Amino acid sequence: MTAATPLRHPRDVLFEEGDAVPDLPVCDHYCGVEARMRKSLALQAELGPVFDVTLDGEDGAPVGGEVEHAHLMAELATSDLNRFGRVGARVVPFDHPAFVPMLDVLLPKAGNRLAYLMIPKPRHLQDLEQAAAVVDRISAQHGLTRPLPLHALVETHGALRDVFAMAAHPRIESLSFGLMDFVSAHRGAIPQSAMGVEGQFRHPLVLRAKLEIAAACHAAGRVPSHCVVTEFKDSDALQQAAEQASKQLGYTRMWSIHPDQIRPIVDAFSPTAAEIDQAVEILLAAQAKDWAPIRHQHRGRDQLHDRASYRYFWQVLQRAHRTAFSHGPQLPEEVLTAFFGEKPAS
């Protein structure tokens, strides 16, 4: 009698080498004032790593006080408040005089604890290439062996022109859309209404930019991150914007600028219970058949599934796992055990 064949994991069967996309939380929460940074880290500790905290050293730092702000950011990133290792930092643009001095503070002090570094306002691919080279040079000088993941903001005409090349840069993990600076770069040709929660989904030039960024990221296996919604008191508008970004424009991550925005964003980017149930049924059945095609009944109809659709349903489960609050709904125990190597807390 032969031993049973071990069940094979989706990542070992369904994807080719190099197909993996960074497994990032769906919400990226920005904060720059010290009290808000500490509050955000405390909230992350409470809810779990369903959102990243980006300590903001660009818009969040006093003009002329960027380097001092970097010291504070490094202190917080290396403190016990960074419980999950999901804290990043935004520095000033590459051509700013404080760019290198900020890195000289952040990298030796916090380079091993930062989840990523956000590079704002690259004017073109060359800016991004040079910024990455500086980050790697300073990292090497201080003995950092881990390449620090880089995120970048697409908010200039040149960056949008080069967006496919930027997304393909080997040091890039995610690209974000910088709505406000992008609209301002048009010198009044795009109305202010395009910065609002409704107008940003209607103006053709803004919508084109969002689609280009999402398409470039998916082509390169990177994470597209949607821009802010400034109307943070309007939860219904935020929910609608987050659902449009995730379900219509192909974004898998979104910025938050107020703690009240975090849960609606995570909820909007989460699969529904019905989607999770369907994915669980199909993937467990497929795994039992060693990933051969299966027949599955859905809403009274027989459907044939193979590895092409298995990839989609695996991504549904990955998203469900990323968006599960620490005290919220969990995936079934058999799924956590079979696919994520863990069991829910008793």
N, C-alpha and C positions, 0 to 999 in steps of 0.2 A: 504494500500500500504506500503510495507516494504522498509526500507532504503537500498540503494545499499551496498553490502559487500565491505569493504575497500580493496583496492589492497594490496597484501602482497609483501614484499621486498624479493629479491633473497636470501639474507643472512639468512632470517628467515625460508626459505622453503627448500633450496637446500643443506644445510650443516648440519652435526651433530655437537654437542658441542665439541669443541677442534679441529675442522677441519680448523679453520682460520689460514692463513699464514700471517706473518707480512707484512704490506702494505708499502714497502720501495721504494723510487725512484730507477730507473733502473741504474743510474750512481752514482758512489762514487768517488768524486774528492779529491785527496790527495795533500796537500801542507804543506810545513814546514818553509820556509823562510818568515819573517814577511810581506814583501811587497807582496809576492804571496798569503799569507793567506788573506790579506786585499782585494787584487784584486779579489780573488775567491769569497769572501763574497759579494762584490759589484756586481759581475756577477750573483750570485744567486738572489740577490735582484732585478736585472733587468729581468732575465728570469723566475723567479718563482721557487718553490721547486721541479723542475723536476730532480735535482741532489742534493746529499748530499755533504757537505764539511767536510772532515776529516782533522783536524789539527794534523800534524804529529810530535809527540814527540820522535819518535825512529830515523829513518833515517833523519828527518828534524831538529833534535837538534844537536848542537855542542857536540862532545865527552866531557863528564865531565860537560856539561852545561844543562843537562836534566831538573833539578829541576827549574832553572831559566826560561827555555823554557816553563815549565808547567805554570808558572805565566803568561806569555804572552798568552798562549792558554786559560787560564781561563778568562783573561781580554777580549779577543776577543769573547769568547763564551757567555759572559754575557753582551756584548755591544749591541747597537742598530743595529749593522751589522748582528746579528743573528736574522733576522726578522721573519723567519718561524719556528724556533726551530729545524732545520734540520742540526745541526752542531755536529759532533762527534769528538773524540780525540783518537789518537793512543799513547799508552804508551810504555815503554820498556818491554822486556820479563820478565816473572815472577821471574826468577832467577837473574835478574840484580839488583845490589845494589840500584839503583834509583827507582825501582818499587814502593815500599811503599812511599818514599818521594814524588814522583810525585802524587800519589793518595792523600796524605795528603794536597797537594796544590789544585788539581783539584776538589776533591769531595766537600769539604766545600765551595769553592768559586763558583763552576760552576755545581755541581751535579744536580741541578734542571733544568739547561738549556741545558745540553748535551743530544743529542738524543741517544747516545750509546758510549760505550768504546771498542776500539779494542785492543785485547790481541794478540801480535805476538809470534810466535815461541814456542807454547807449544810442549813439547817433547812427550807427551802422555796425556791420559785422566786425570791422577792425577794432572798434572800441571794446567790444566784448572779448575779442581775442587778446587784446593788450591787458584788459582788466584781469582775465583769467591767468595770464602769464605772471602778472604782478602778485596775485594771490598765491600762486604755486611757488613763486620765488621766495616770498616772505615765509610761507609755510615751511619750505625746505630749510631756510636759515634757522628756524627754531625747532627743527627736528620732528616736525609733524609728518607722519608717514601716511595718514589717511587723506586722500584727495577730498577736500571739502566740497560737497555738492553746491553748485551755483544755480541761482534763479535769476532771471532778468525781466525787466519791465519793458514792454513794447509800447512806447508812448511818443515816438518821433516818426517823421516821414521816412527817414533812412532806415530805422529799425524795422518798420513795416515792409519796406522794399526788400530787406534782407532776411525776412522772418524765417524762411525755410532753411537758409544757411545757418541762422542763429539756433534754430531748434535742433539742427543736426550737429552742433558743436559738441564734442565728446564730454565737456565739463558741465553741460547744461542738464538740469533735472526737470525744470519747469519754466514756462514763460507766462507772465501775467500781462493783462491789458491795462494800461494806464489811461483811463478814460479822460480825466480832467486835463492832463497835459496834452493829450492827443487833440481834444477839441480846441484848446487854447492855441495849439500850433497852427490852426487854420486861420488865425488872425481875424476872427469874426465871421468867417464864411459859413461856419456851422453855428447855429443859434444856441443860446444857453440852455434851451429846453432839451437839447440832446444830452446834457449832463444828468437829466432827471431820470427817475425810475421808469417812466414810460418812453420818453424821447430817445433814450439810448438804444431801445430795441426797434426804433422806427426809422431813424435817419440813415439813409443809404450808405454814407461814408463811414459812419460808426459801425453799422452792421457789417459792412464789408471787412473792416479791420478785425472785428471779432471772429468772423468766419475764417479769415486768413490765418489768424493765430491758432485757432482750434485745428484747422486742417494741417498746418505745419507741424504742430505738436504730435498729432496722431500719426503723421507720416514718419516721424523720427522716433516714435516711442517715448515721447515726453508728456508731461502733465500740463494741459492748458488750464490756467487759473483766471476766473472771471473777475471783473473789476468791482469796485465798491458800489453800494447803494447808499447815498447820503441821507435819505429820508429814514433814519434809523428808528423813529418813533412809529412809523407806519408798518406794522408787522404784516398786514395783508399784502401790501405792495412789495415788501421784501420777499415774502413767500412766492409771489407770482414771478418776480424777477429771477429768483433762484431756480424755479421750475423751468422757466424759459431757457435759462443758461444751460441747465443740465439736460433737458429733454429735447430742445430744439436746436441748440447751437453746439452741442457736443462737448461742453466743458465738464470737467470732472473735479473741479476745485473752485472755490470762490472766496474772495476777501470779506472779512468782517472788520468794522471799525468801531463797534460798540458791543459790549457783552450780550445785550439783548438780541443781537443778530445771529449769534452762534447757533443756538438750537434750531431756529427756523431754517438756516442754511443746511445744517446737517440733516434735518428732516426732509428737506426738498431733494437732497442728493441721495437719500436712502431708497433702496428698492422697497416696494410694497410687500406686505405679508404674502399676498398671492404670488408675486414674482419669486419670492424666496422659497415658498412651498414648491412651486413648479421646478425651480432650479435644483432643490434638494432631491426631489423624486427622480429627476432625469439623471443627475450626476451619480447618485448612489446606484441606480440601475445600470448605468453605463460602466461604472467601476466594477460592478459584479460580473459584467460581461467582458472585462479587460478592454474596455473602450471600443468594442465592436459596435456597429449600428444596432439601435434598439427601436422597438415600437412603443410609443407612449400615448396614452389617451388623455386628451386635454379638452375639456368642455364638450365631452361626448363624441369627439372626433379622434380617430387614430392618426398619429403623426409619426413620421420616421425621423430619427435624429442620428447624427454621426459626429465625427470630431469637429466639423465646422461649427455646428450649433453647440457642442459641448464647450467650446471655447467661450462662447457668449454666456452660457449659464454659469461657468466657472467665474467669470468676471462679475456676474450678479452676486454670487456668494462672497467674493472678495470685497465688494462694495458694502455688502451687509455687515461683514466682519469689521470693516473700517469705521462704520457709522454706528456701532452698537455702544450706547452709553453704558458706563460702568454699573449703573443701577437701573438700566432700561431693558428692553426685550433682548434676549440672547438667541443665538442660533441653537438648533437642537444639539443635544450632547453628542449624538453619533456623528454629526457633521463636524463639530469642534474637534472630536477625537480623530476622525478619519482624515480631515483635510487641513486642520490648523494645529494639530499636535497639542491640544489643550482641552481641559474640561471646565465647564462653568463652575463658579463658586457655589458651594452647597449652602 
